[in-house]
């Protein structure tokens, strides 16, 4: 079974280092490198050819959502797993809208991070349970009923409109 090639984007140097060590010590995973932001994401992805990218959202210069957009547009086969401390609806939905294969919190234990990488590599989608609840609640909201449009047509205009709708020509 081929190794899953992983690239890390996170502005926290200690976190980058610990993730790099975790991936390097995990059978079946290959950590290709780590970067503090997405300033050169297109070049880095092209050069290193990862299968999965672990992406922080809140980074200086070029943030994770901007990096995700570039990756999804230029390298659609690369899976991006968003990893952040934020559970804000806007960031969750923006990440998913721009093509993230998953959204997990940084508070997840290491074994869950490894499982998430494997799942997105295998074509699945992964979400931390608290994030999944937010997504479900969003889709379970009541959809407001659309009010019918009113055009205040006269009796004659309504009569002509009905005749046209029945298939009569303009001349008739």
JOLINUR-V291952 format. One record per helix or strand of 3 or more residues. SS is the DSSP state (H for helix, E for strand). FROM is the first residue (numbers start at 1). TO is the last residue. If there is no record, write none. Layout:
SS:FROM:TO  SS:FROM:TO
This chain:
E:4:9  H:13:24  E:29:35  H:41:48  E:52:55  H:64:74  E:79:84  H:89:97  E:102:105  H:110:121  H:129:140  H:155:165
